Amino acid sequence: MNEQLNKLFLDLDLTSNPQAMANKSSLKFEHVVRKGISWGNTGGNINNFVASFSKHPLIQSRIKEGQISIIQKEEDVQFSNFSVNERISFNDEKDMISEYKQLTESFEKLGYRVKSSTIQNENFEIKSENTEILMEDNSNKSKLTIGYYTPSKDERNKEYFLALVFTNY
């Protein structure tokens, strides 16, 4: 796996299973099992490992708060499929968009296919941007999604955050 990609997800070993990632990390992960409905031979539970952080090696702007979670459904255990989600909150829109542009620019070159989407309001102001980067490493396929949502001008408690999701297949 790419070293920069591991840094993006706070040095988690993205080639190992979720339990091992959480155990090897310097972050303090909390393990939560969400009950679900089982289908056939597999259980419907979802394992979720969650940790908070305040510093990030690839983010230059001041982070208000950060959270990372490793999620794996029981039916995905046999295929070693999982996702890692990161939410990074900022104090203002300028920092959020600056970090989005820097991250997408540096990670787009890792992909064999990149899809970007932008949603604008009626005044052509950007409401959200999302970039999906499809990657392949030794026949293992994965997807990195980087996105943000701009709160409306009349929203009281504005939150500015990046959402980063790594999914392996």
mmCIF file of the C-alpha atoms, coordinates in Angstrom:
data_MODEL
# 
_entry.id   MODEL 
# 
loop_
_atom_site.group_PDB 
_atom_site.id 
_atom_site.type_symbol 
_atom_site.label_atom_id 
_atom_site.label_alt_id 
_atom_site.label_comp_id 
_atom_site.label_asym_id 
_atom_site.label_entity_id 
_atom_site.label_seq_id 
_atom_site.pdbx_PDB_ins_code 
_atom_site.Cartn_x 
_atom_site.Cartn_y 
_atom_site.Cartn_z 
_atom_site.occupancy 
_atom_site.B_iso_or_equiv 
_atom_site.pdbx_formal_charge 
_atom_site.auth_seq_id 
_atom_site.auth_comp_id 
_atom_site.auth_asym_id 
_atom_site.auth_atom_id 
_atom_site.pdbx_PDB_model_num 
ATOM 1   C CA . MET A 1 1   ? 0.000   0.000   0.000   1.00 0.00 ? 1   MET A CA 1 
ATOM 2   C CA . ASN A 1 2   ? 1.192   3.522   -0.725  1.00 0.00 ? 2   ASN A CA 1 
ATOM 3   C CA . GLU A 1 3   ? 3.000   5.272   2.150   1.00 0.00 ? 3   GLU A CA 1 
ATOM 4   C CA . GLN A 1 4   ? 1.131   8.560   1.570   1.00 0.00 ? 4   GLN A CA 1 
ATOM 5   C CA . LEU A 1 5   ? -2.189  6.710   1.736   1.00 0.00 ? 5   LEU A CA 1 
ATOM 6   C CA . ASN A 1 6   ? -1.188  5.191   5.083   1.00 0.00 ? 6   ASN A CA 1 
ATOM 7   C CA . LYS A 1 7   ? -0.256  8.693   6.310   1.00 0.00 ? 7   LYS A CA 1 
ATOM 8   C CA . LEU A 1 8   ? -3.637  10.012  5.173   1.00 0.00 ? 8   LEU A CA 1 
ATOM 9   C CA . PHE A 1 9   ? -5.258  7.492   7.510   1.00 0.00 ? 9   PHE A CA 1 
ATOM 10  C CA . LEU A 1 10  ? -2.914  8.232   10.417  1.00 0.00 ? 10  LEU A CA 1 
ATOM 11  C CA . ASP A 1 11  ? -0.454  5.396   9.769   1.00 0.00 ? 11  ASP A CA 1 
ATOM 12  C CA . LEU A 1 12  ? -3.020  2.614   9.925   1.00 0.00 ? 12  LEU A CA 1 
ATOM 13  C CA . ASP A 1 13  ? -1.780  -0.522  8.185   1.00 0.00 ? 13  ASP A CA 1 
ATOM 14  C CA . LEU A 1 14  ? -4.392  -0.636  5.411   1.00 0.00 ? 14  LEU A CA 1 
ATOM 15  C CA . THR A 1 15  ? -3.196  -4.107  4.368   1.00 0.00 ? 15  THR A CA 1 
ATOM 16  C CA . SER A 1 16  ? -4.220  -5.733  7.660   1.00 0.00 ? 16  SER A CA 1 
ATOM 17  C CA . ASN A 1 17  ? -7.619  -6.485  9.172   1.00 0.00 ? 17  ASN A CA 1 
ATOM 18  C CA . PRO A 1 18  ? -9.547  -3.873  11.215  1.00 0.00 ? 18  PRO A CA 1 
ATOM 19  C CA . GLN A 1 19  ? -8.782  -5.420  14.618  1.00 0.00 ? 19  GLN A CA 1 
ATOM 20  C CA . ALA A 1 20  ? -5.038  -5.499  13.864  1.00 0.00 ? 20  ALA A CA 1 
ATOM 21  C CA . MET A 1 21  ? -5.142  -1.917  12.521  1.00 0.00 ? 21  MET A CA 1 
ATOM 22  C CA . ALA A 1 22  ? -6.730  -0.690  15.741  1.00 0.00 ? 22  ALA A CA 1 
ATOM 23  C CA . ASN A 1 23  ? -4.343  -2.697  17.949  1.00 0.00 ? 23  ASN A CA 1 
ATOM 24  C CA . LYS A 1 24  ? -1.170  -1.533  16.135  1.00 0.00 ? 24  LYS A CA 1 
ATOM 25  C CA . SER A 1 25  ? -2.197  2.133   16.068  1.00 0.00 ? 25  SER A CA 1 
ATOM 26  C CA . SER A 1 26  ? -0.930  4.749   18.500  1.00 0.00 ? 26  SER A CA 1 
ATOM 27  C CA . LEU A 1 27  ? -4.505  6.101   18.629  1.00 0.00 ? 27  LEU A CA 1 
ATOM 28  C CA . LYS A 1 28  ? -6.834  4.833   21.342  1.00 0.00 ? 28  LYS A CA 1 
ATOM 29  C CA . PHE A 1 29  ? -9.630  3.066   19.468  1.00 0.00 ? 29  PHE A CA 1 
ATOM 30  C CA . GLU A 1 30  ? -12.935 2.171   21.077  1.00 0.00 ? 30  GLU A CA 1 
ATOM 31  C CA . HIS A 1 31  ? -14.572 -1.003  19.704  1.00 0.00 ? 31  HIS A CA 1 
ATOM 32  C CA . VAL A 1 32  ? -18.329 -0.819  19.160  1.00 0.00 ? 32  VAL A CA 1 
ATOM 33  C CA . VAL A 1 33  ? -20.520 -3.569  17.703  1.00 0.00 ? 33  VAL A CA 1 
ATOM 34  C CA . ARG A 1 34  ? -23.754 -2.402  16.104  1.00 0.00 ? 34  ARG A CA 1 
ATOM 35  C CA . LYS A 1 35  ? -26.384 -5.107  15.936  1.00 0.00 ? 35  LYS A CA 1 
ATOM 36  C CA . GLY A 1 36  ? -27.881 -5.833  12.554  1.00 0.00 ? 36  GLY A CA 1 
ATOM 37  C CA . ILE A 1 37  ? -30.043 -8.342  10.765  1.00 0.00 ? 37  ILE A CA 1 
ATOM 38  C CA . SER A 1 38  ? -28.323 -11.526 9.642   1.00 0.00 ? 38  SER A CA 1 
ATOM 39  C CA . TRP A 1 39  ? -28.787 -12.801 6.119   1.00 0.00 ? 39  TRP A CA 1 
ATOM 40  C CA . GLY A 1 40  ? -28.142 -16.443 5.324   1.00 0.00 ? 40  GLY A CA 1 
ATOM 41  C CA . ASN A 1 41  ? -24.916 -17.773 6.833   1.00 0.00 ? 41  ASN A CA 1 
ATOM 42  C CA . THR A 1 42  ? -23.516 -14.388 7.844   1.00 0.00 ? 42  THR A CA 1 
ATOM 43  C CA . GLY A 1 43  ? -24.314 -12.213 10.813  1.00 0.00 ? 43  GLY A CA 1 
ATOM 44  C CA . GLY A 1 44  ? -25.604 -8.700  10.316  1.00 0.00 ? 44  GLY A CA 1 
ATOM 45  C CA . ASN A 1 45  ? -23.467 -7.039  12.968  1.00 0.00 ? 45  ASN A CA 1 
ATOM 46  C CA . ILE A 1 46  ? -21.090 -4.207  12.123  1.00 0.00 ? 46  ILE A CA 1 
ATOM 47  C CA . ASN A 1 47  ? -17.743 -3.839  13.894  1.00 0.00 ? 47  ASN A CA 1 
ATOM 48  C CA . ASN A 1 48  ? -16.725 -0.234  14.337  1.00 0.00 ? 48  ASN A CA 1 
ATOM 49  C CA . PHE A 1 49  ? -13.403 0.971   15.788  1.00 0.00 ? 49  PHE A CA 1 
ATOM 50  C CA . VAL A 1 50  ? -13.493 4.705   16.586  1.00 0.00 ? 50  VAL A CA 1 
ATOM 51  C CA . ALA A 1 51  ? -10.789 7.154   17.724  1.00 0.00 ? 51  ALA A CA 1 
ATOM 52  C CA . SER A 1 52  ? -10.347 10.920  17.926  1.00 0.00 ? 52  SER A CA 1 
ATOM 53  C CA . PHE A 1 53  ? -7.337  12.995  16.908  1.00 0.00 ? 53  PHE A CA 1 
ATOM 54  C CA . SER A 1 54  ? -6.261  16.629  16.877  1.00 0.00 ? 54  SER A CA 1 
ATOM 55  C CA . LYS A 1 55  ? -3.187  16.525  14.609  1.00 0.00 ? 55  LYS A CA 1 
ATOM 56  C CA . HIS A 1 56  ? -2.778  15.112  11.125  1.00 0.00 ? 56  HIS A CA 1 
ATOM 57  C CA . PRO A 1 57  ? 0.516   14.666  9.215   1.00 0.00 ? 57  PRO A CA 1 
ATOM 58  C CA . LEU A 1 58  ? -0.930  15.785  5.857   1.00 0.00 ? 58  LEU A CA 1 
ATOM 59  C CA . ILE A 1 59  ? -3.129  18.681  7.023   1.00 0.00 ? 59  ILE A CA 1 
ATOM 60  C CA . GLN A 1 60  ? -1.505  22.126  7.247   1.00 0.00 ? 60  GLN A CA 1 
ATOM 61  C CA . SER A 1 61  ? -4.514  24.058  8.592   1.00 0.00 ? 61  SER A CA 1 
ATOM 62  C CA . ARG A 1 62  ? -5.568  24.059  12.231  1.00 0.00 ? 62  ARG A CA 1 
ATOM 63  C CA . ILE A 1 63  ? -7.871  21.122  12.968  1.00 0.00 ? 63  ILE A CA 1 
ATOM 64  C CA . LYS A 1 64  ? -10.868 21.836  15.175  1.00 0.00 ? 64  LYS A CA 1 
ATOM 65  C CA . GLU A 1 65  ? -11.439 18.118  15.772  1.00 0.00 ? 65  GLU A CA 1 
ATOM 66  C CA . GLY A 1 66  ? -10.917 14.842  13.983  1.00 0.00 ? 66  GLY A CA 1 
ATOM 67  C CA . GLN A 1 67  ? -12.418 11.388  14.141  1.00 0.00 ? 67  GLN A CA 1 
ATOM 68  C CA . ILE A 1 68  ? -11.420 8.173   12.423  1.00 0.00 ? 68  ILE A CA 1 
ATOM 69  C CA . SER A 1 69  ? -13.341 4.909   12.275  1.00 0.00 ? 69  SER A CA 1 
ATOM 70  C CA . ILE A 1 70  ? -12.651 1.490   10.831  1.00 0.00 ? 70  ILE A CA 1 
ATOM 71  C CA . ILE A 1 71  ? -15.848 -0.266  9.805   1.00 0.00 ? 71  ILE A CA 1 
ATOM 72  C CA . GLN A 1 72  ? -16.385 -3.895  8.814   1.00 0.00 ? 72  GLN A CA 1 
ATOM 73  C CA . LYS A 1 73  ? -19.645 -5.762  8.358   1.00 0.00 ? 73  LYS A CA 1 
ATOM 74  C CA . GLU A 1 74  ? -19.676 -9.382  9.500   1.00 0.00 ? 74  GLU A CA 1 
ATOM 75  C CA . GLU A 1 75  ? -20.451 -10.585 5.985   1.00 0.00 ? 75  GLU A CA 1 
ATOM 76  C CA . ASP A 1 76  ? -17.314 -8.782  4.715   1.00 0.00 ? 76  ASP A CA 1 
ATOM 77  C CA . VAL A 1 77  ? -14.903 -10.479 7.148   1.00 0.00 ? 77  VAL A CA 1 
ATOM 78  C CA . GLN A 1 78  ? -14.361 -13.545 4.925   1.00 0.00 ? 78  GLN A CA 1 
ATOM 79  C CA . PHE A 1 79  ? -13.441 -11.283 1.978   1.00 0.00 ? 79  PHE A CA 1 
ATOM 80  C CA . SER A 1 80  ? -11.322 -8.915  4.131   1.00 0.00 ? 80  SER A CA 1 
ATOM 81  C CA . ASN A 1 81  ? -13.417 -5.949  2.967   1.00 0.00 ? 81  ASN A CA 1 
ATOM 82  C CA . PHE A 1 82  ? -13.668 -2.874  5.199   1.00 0.00 ? 82  PHE A CA 1 
ATOM 83  C CA . SER A 1 83  ? -13.737 0.899   5.088   1.00 0.00 ? 83  SER A CA 1 
ATOM 84  C CA . VAL A 1 84  ? -11.826 3.571   6.978   1.00 0.00 ? 84  VAL A CA 1 
ATOM 85  C CA . ASN A 1 85  ? -13.658 6.871   7.474   1.00 0.00 ? 85  ASN A CA 1 
ATOM 86  C CA . GLU A 1 86  ? -12.080 10.090  8.585   1.00 0.00 ? 86  GLU A CA 1 
ATOM 87  C CA . ARG A 1 87  ? -13.866 13.329  9.437   1.00 0.00 ? 87  ARG A CA 1 
ATOM 88  C CA . ILE A 1 88  ? -11.710 16.431  9.891   1.00 0.00 ? 88  ILE A CA 1 
ATOM 89  C CA . SER A 1 89  ? -13.398 19.614  11.153  1.00 0.00 ? 89  SER A CA 1 
ATOM 90  C CA . PHE A 1 90  ? -12.026 23.085  10.465  1.00 0.00 ? 90  PHE A CA 1 
ATOM 91  C CA . ASN A 1 91  ? -12.795 26.550  11.809  1.00 0.00 ? 91  ASN A CA 1 
ATOM 92  C CA . ASP A 1 92  ? -13.595 28.071  8.425   1.00 0.00 ? 92  ASP A CA 1 
ATOM 93  C CA . GLU A 1 93  ? -14.483 27.353  4.818   1.00 0.00 ? 93  GLU A CA 1 
ATOM 94  C CA . LYS A 1 94  ? -11.181 28.654  3.418   1.00 0.00 ? 94  LYS A CA 1 
ATOM 95  C CA . ASP A 1 95  ? -9.134  26.060  5.325   1.00 0.00 ? 95  ASP A CA 1 
ATOM 96  C CA . MET A 1 96  ? -11.532 23.258  4.410   1.00 0.00 ? 96  MET A CA 1 
ATOM 97  C CA . ILE A 1 97  ? -11.423 23.996  0.672   1.00 0.00 ? 97  ILE A CA 1 
ATOM 98  C CA . SER A 1 98  ? -7.659  24.570  0.697   1.00 0.00 ? 98  SER A CA 1 
ATOM 99  C CA . GLU A 1 99  ? -7.068  21.180  2.321   1.00 0.00 ? 99  GLU A CA 1 
ATOM 100 C CA . TYR A 1 100 ? -9.540  19.485  -0.058  1.00 0.00 ? 100 TYR A CA 1 
ATOM 101 C CA . LYS A 1 101 ? -7.672  20.844  -3.088  1.00 0.00 ? 101 LYS A CA 1 
ATOM 102 C CA . GLN A 1 102 ? -4.263  19.904  -1.690  1.00 0.00 ? 102 GLN A CA 1 
ATOM 103 C CA . LEU A 1 103 ? -5.353  16.346  -0.837  1.00 0.00 ? 103 LEU A CA 1 
ATOM 104 C CA . THR A 1 104 ? -7.159  15.660  -4.106  1.00 0.00 ? 104 THR A CA 1 
ATOM 105 C CA . GLU A 1 105 ? -4.225  17.018  -6.112  1.00 0.00 ? 105 GLU A CA 1 
ATOM 106 C CA . SER A 1 106 ? -1.722  14.817  -4.301  1.00 0.00 ? 106 SER A CA 1 
ATOM 107 C CA . PHE A 1 107 ? -3.830  11.608  -4.360  1.00 0.00 ? 107 PHE A CA 1 
ATOM 108 C CA . GLU A 1 108 ? -5.344  11.758  -7.863  1.00 0.00 ? 108 GLU A CA 1 
ATOM 109 C CA . LYS A 1 109 ? -2.054  10.523  -9.337  1.00 0.00 ? 109 LYS A CA 1 
ATOM 110 C CA . LEU A 1 110 ? -2.418  7.225   -7.413  1.00 0.00 ? 110 LEU A CA 1 
ATOM 111 C CA . GLY A 1 111 ? -5.592  6.283   -9.233  1.00 0.00 ? 111 GLY A CA 1 
ATOM 112 C CA . TYR A 1 112 ? -6.296  4.630   -12.543 1.00 0.00 ? 112 TYR A CA 1 
ATOM 113 C CA . ARG A 1 113 ? -9.660  6.414   -12.697 1.00 0.00 ? 113 ARG A CA 1 
ATOM 114 C CA . VAL A 1 114 ? -10.756 9.665   -11.044 1.00 0.00 ? 114 VAL A CA 1 
ATOM 115 C CA . LYS A 1 115 ? -14.311 10.973  -10.871 1.00 0.00 ? 115 LYS A CA 1 
ATOM 116 C CA . SER A 1 116 ? -15.105 14.411  -9.494  1.00 0.00 ? 116 SER A CA 1 
ATOM 117 C CA . SER A 1 117 ? -18.539 15.874  -8.898  1.00 0.00 ? 117 SER A CA 1 
ATOM 118 C CA . THR A 1 118 ? -19.616 19.353  -7.869  1.00 0.00 ? 118 THR A CA 1 
ATOM 119 C CA . ILE A 1 119 ? -23.045 20.477  -6.713  1.00 0.00 ? 119 ILE A CA 1 
ATOM 120 C CA . GLN A 1 120 ? -23.943 24.163  -7.002  1.00 0.00 ? 120 GLN A CA 1 
ATOM 121 C CA . ASN A 1 121 ? -26.918 26.167  -5.780  1.00 0.00 ? 121 ASN A CA 1 
ATOM 122 C CA . GLU A 1 122 ? -29.096 28.427  -7.957  1.00 0.00 ? 122 GLU A CA 1 
ATOM 123 C CA . ASN A 1 123 ? -26.491 31.232  -7.639  1.00 0.00 ? 123 ASN A CA 1 
ATOM 124 C CA . PHE A 1 124 ? -23.762 28.899  -8.930  1.00 0.00 ? 124 PHE A CA 1 
ATOM 125 C CA . GLU A 1 125 ? -22.096 28.788  -5.514  1.00 0.00 ? 125 GLU A CA 1 
ATOM 126 C CA . ILE A 1 126 ? -20.499 25.442  -4.728  1.00 0.00 ? 126 ILE A CA 1 
ATOM 127 C CA . LYS A 1 127 ? -22.475 23.428  -2.160  1.00 0.00 ? 127 LYS A CA 1 
ATOM 128 C CA . SER A 1 128 ? -20.279 20.327  -2.192  1.00 0.00 ? 128 SER A CA 1 
ATOM 129 C CA . GLU A 1 129 ? -17.431 18.649  -4.009  1.00 0.00 ? 129 GLU A CA 1 
ATOM 130 C CA . ASN A 1 130 ? -16.569 14.977  -4.080  1.00 0.00 ? 130 ASN A CA 1 
ATOM 131 C CA . THR A 1 131 ? -13.630 13.176  -5.685  1.00 0.00 ? 131 THR A CA 1 
ATOM 132 C CA . GLU A 1 132 ? -13.498 9.385   -6.070  1.00 0.00 ? 132 GLU A CA 1 
ATOM 133 C CA . ILE A 1 133 ? -10.132 7.848   -6.850  1.00 0.00 ? 133 ILE A CA 1 
ATOM 134 C CA . LEU A 1 134 ? -10.095 4.188   -7.926  1.00 0.00 ? 134 LEU A CA 1 
ATOM 135 C CA . MET A 1 135 ? -6.798  2.444   -7.190  1.00 0.00 ? 135 MET A CA 1 
ATOM 136 C CA . GLU A 1 136 ? -5.265  -0.952  -7.792  1.00 0.00 ? 136 GLU A CA 1 
ATOM 137 C CA . ASP A 1 137 ? -2.294  -2.484  -5.986  1.00 0.00 ? 137 ASP A CA 1 
ATOM 138 C CA . ASN A 1 138 ? -1.196  -6.085  -6.717  1.00 0.00 ? 138 ASN A CA 1 
ATOM 139 C CA . SER A 1 139 ? -4.681  -6.978  -8.000  1.00 0.00 ? 139 SER A CA 1 
ATOM 140 C CA . ASN A 1 140 ? -6.308  -5.509  -4.852  1.00 0.00 ? 140 ASN A CA 1 
ATOM 141 C CA . LYS A 1 141 ? -8.818  -2.806  -5.719  1.00 0.00 ? 141 LYS A CA 1 
ATOM 142 C CA . SER A 1 142 ? -9.720  0.095   -3.480  1.00 0.00 ? 142 SER A CA 1 
ATOM 143 C CA . LYS A 1 143 ? -11.414 3.473   -3.619  1.00 0.00 ? 143 LYS A CA 1 
ATOM 144 C CA . LEU A 1 144 ? -10.497 6.731   -1.915  1.00 0.00 ? 144 LEU A CA 1 
ATOM 145 C CA . THR A 1 145 ? -13.237 9.349   -1.632  1.00 0.00 ? 145 THR A CA 1 
ATOM 146 C CA . ILE A 1 146 ? -12.480 12.908  -0.527  1.00 0.00 ? 146 ILE A CA 1 
ATOM 147 C CA . GLY A 1 147 ? -15.310 15.378  -0.140  1.00 0.00 ? 147 GLY A CA 1 
ATOM 148 C CA . TYR A 1 148 ? -16.795 18.366  1.639   1.00 0.00 ? 148 TYR A CA 1 
ATOM 149 C CA . TYR A 1 149 ? -20.130 20.120  2.029   1.00 0.00 ? 149 TYR A CA 1 
ATOM 150 C CA . THR A 1 150 ? -20.484 23.896  2.360   1.00 0.00 ? 150 THR A CA 1 
ATOM 151 C CA . PRO A 1 151 ? -23.155 24.941  4.866   1.00 0.00 ? 151 PRO A CA 1 
ATOM 152 C CA . SER A 1 152 ? -25.718 27.501  3.690   1.00 0.00 ? 152 SER A CA 1 
ATOM 153 C CA . LYS A 1 153 ? -25.171 31.136  4.625   1.00 0.00 ? 153 LYS A CA 1 
ATOM 154 C CA . ASP A 1 154 ? -28.187 31.165  6.973   1.00 0.00 ? 154 ASP A CA 1 
ATOM 155 C CA . GLU A 1 155 ? -27.178 28.041  8.925   1.00 0.00 ? 155 GLU A CA 1 
ATOM 156 C CA . ARG A 1 156 ? -26.534 28.909  12.576  1.00 0.00 ? 156 ARG A CA 1 
ATOM 157 C CA . ASN A 1 157 ? -23.984 26.336  13.684  1.00 0.00 ? 157 ASN A CA 1 
ATOM 158 C CA . LYS A 1 158 ? -21.820 26.029  10.611  1.00 0.00 ? 158 LYS A CA 1 
ATOM 159 C CA . GLU A 1 159 ? -19.583 22.992  10.431  1.00 0.00 ? 159 GLU A CA 1 
ATOM 160 C CA . TYR A 1 160 ? -16.721 22.858  7.967   1.00 0.00 ? 160 TYR A CA 1 
ATOM 161 C CA . PHE A 1 161 ? -15.316 19.374  7.538   1.00 0.00 ? 161 PHE A CA 1 
ATOM 162 C CA . LEU A 1 162 ? -13.632 17.054  5.087   1.00 0.00 ? 162 LEU A CA 1 
ATOM 163 C CA . ALA A 1 163 ? -14.842 13.507  4.777   1.00 0.00 ? 163 ALA A CA 1 
ATOM 164 C CA . LEU A 1 164 ? -12.265 10.917  3.678   1.00 0.00 ? 164 LEU A CA 1 
ATOM 165 C CA . VAL A 1 165 ? -13.245 7.308   3.008   1.00 0.00 ? 165 VAL A CA 1 
ATOM 166 C CA . PHE A 1 166 ? -10.969 4.419   2.022   1.00 0.00 ? 166 PHE A CA 1 
ATOM 167 C CA . THR A 1 167 ? -12.794 1.262   0.883   1.00 0.00 ? 167 THR A CA 1 
ATOM 168 C CA . ASN A 1 168 ? -11.097 -1.944  -0.213  1.00 0.00 ? 168 ASN A CA 1 
ATOM 169 C CA . TYR A 1 169 ? -12.763 -4.587  -2.367  1.00 0.00 ? 169 TYR A CA 1 
# 
